[in-house]
Amino acid sequence: MDTAPPKARRGSSWLRTVVRGTLICAGSIAILLPAWLPNRPSAPLGQGTVELLQALLLAAASAVFFGATAHAGQNRPVCRILALALAAAVVGELEDFVSLIMGRPFPENWVVGAILLVALITGLRHRRVVVHFVGTVGTHAGSGLIAAALLILYVFDRVIGGRRFWKAALGEAFAPEIPLICKSYLELLACYFIFIGAIGLALTLARREEPE
């Protein structure tokens, strides 16, 4: 039985890990900075800065995966599926902006459905690669950040972004805009985590040699 300790990856360094963690934490603080600016009774929400930043971060994450497809080898279908899923999320975020430009409602559901259909067909055509990726996704860099983003979107956002939570917490001091502000900035933080996680995950998919 082989009891030899695992070899450290070449170029690994505790200092580099600390620096990366510090930069991610600093980015998390910076991304929420607009909410802390003094003399700003109303934060930029809705069709303003926060929603645009969310769309830009998701678009950048999608571009990262599209760029990684050229170097991902047999993981190309996985990168393509993740890029399409993020592109669909971008369409959802930009629906208000596009409707304002067009002067009429944008068919968001149809566009998102078409993008996700292409992603589904890609996944069905490359089932073995996708199943292998799903089984090993926990070992890929960046998966923890993306998991944290999903936790924010589907757990914390539902609670802290709800009116009942803030009514119970603030009582008579409750204001209707408070849940909206919290919900918007939580989503912005989640999009930042997705962007950082996408970089790590795309780099890993592009570099790792998967078994045949």
N, C-alpha and C positions, 0 to 999 in steps of 0.2 A: 504493500500500500504506500502510495507516495504521500509523505507528510511534509514535503518541502514547502516553505512559505511562498505565497504568490509573489512573483517579481513585480516590482513597481514599474509603471510605464515610463518609458524614456522621456526625460524632460519634465517629469512631475516634480513639483516643488510645493512645500507647505506655504511658502511666502506668496507664490503665485495664486494658490487657492484663497489665501486671506485677502489678497488684493482684488481678486474677482468677486468674492463675497461682499467686500466693502463697496466696490463699484455698483453692484446690484442694489445694495441697500441705499446707497446715495441716490441712485436713479429713482428708486421707489419714493424717496422723500421729495426729490425734485419734481417728479411727475404730478405730485399733489400740491405743489407750492402755490398755484393760483388760488386754491381754497383758503390759504392762510394769509393772503395779502391784506394789510390793514385798510380800513375805510372802504371795504368792498361789501356792502350789505347784500348784494345779489351776485352770485357766481355766474360765469358764462355757461349757460346750459342750452338744451334744446338744439337749435340749429347753429349754436355758437362754437366757441373754442373747444370745449370738452368733447363734444361729439365728433368734431373734425379731427382732434388728436386721436381719438379711438380709431377712426377709420384709417388714419395715416399709419398707426402702429400695426393694425391688421394687414393693411396693404403691404407694408414693409416685410412683415412675416411671410406673407404669401409670395412676395418676390424672392425672398431668401430660399424658399423651397423650390420655386421654379428654377432659380439659378443653380441649385444643388443637383438637379436632375441630370445635368451633363456629366457629373462626376460620381454619381451614385451607383453605377453598375446595375446589378439586378434589383437594387432598391429604388430604381427610377419610378416604378408605378406607385410606391408608397409616397415618395416626394410629390408626385403629381396629384395624388389624392388629397394630401394635406394642403397643398397649394390651392386646389380647387375649393376645398372646404373653407379655407380662410377667405378666398375671393368671394364666396357666397356671403360670408359674414360682413365683408366690406360693402357689398350691395345693400344688405340690410341696414347698415349704419348710414349710408348715403342716400337712403330713400327720400328723406325730407329735402335734401339739397337738390337732387335730380328733379323731384316734383316741382320745386320752386323755379328751377331753370326752364323746365318744359311748359310750365303754366297749367299743368293737368296732372292727375295722379299717375305716378310711375308704377308699372306692373311688376312690383317687387317680387311677389310670390312666383310669378312665371319665370322670371330671370333666375331667382334662387333655385327654383325647382329644376330648371334646365342644367344649371351648373352642378347641382348635386346628382342629377341623373348621369351626367358624364363621369363624375367621380365613382358612382355606383357601378357603372359598366366597366370602368377601369379596374375596380376591385374584383369584380366577378371574373374578368379575363385573366387576372393574375392572383388567383385565390391563394396559392401556396405561399407566395411571397408575402402577401398581406397577413395571412394566418401566422406565419413565422414572426413577422414584425410585432403583431399583437402579443404573441407569447413572450417576446423578449423586450417589450417596450420599456419595462422597468429598469433595464440595464443601460438604456441610452441616456446620454447627457441631455439635460433640458427637460426630461419627462416630468421631473418633480415640480419644476416651475409651471409647466402647463397644467399639471394636476392641481396645483395651488390656485391657478387662475380659474379653473372649472369649479373648484370649491367656493371661491369668492362669488362667481356668477350664479351658481345654483343653490348655495346655502346661505352665505352671509348676506348676499344682495337681497335675498327674499325676506330675511329677517330685519336687518338694519335698514333696508330701503323701504320698509313697510310703514304705513301710517300708524298702525296699532302700537308698534314698538315705541315710536316717539311720543305718541299720546300718553302711553303709560309711563314713560320716563320723564316727560316734561310737564305733564298736567296742563295747567292753564297757560304755561309759557309756550305751548306748542304752536308752530307756524306751518302752514301747508307746504312751504317751499323746502323745509328741512329734509323730508324724506327724498324729495327729488334731487337735492344737492348731494346727499349721501349716496344715493343709488348711482348717480352719474359718475362720481369720483371713484366709487368702488369698481365700476365697470372700466374706468380708465386705468386703474391700477391693474386689473385683470388683463387688459390688453397689453400693458407693458410687460407683465410676466409672460404672456404668450409670445411676444416679440423676442425677449431674451431667451426663452426656452426654445423657440424656433431656430435661433442661431446655433445653439448647442446641439440640438437634435439633427439639424441639417448637416452640420460638420461631422457628426458621428456617422450618419448614414452615408456620407460621401467618402469617408475614410475607412470604415470598418469593412473587413472582408468576411462576408457571411458564408456559411457552409453551403455547398451545392445541395 
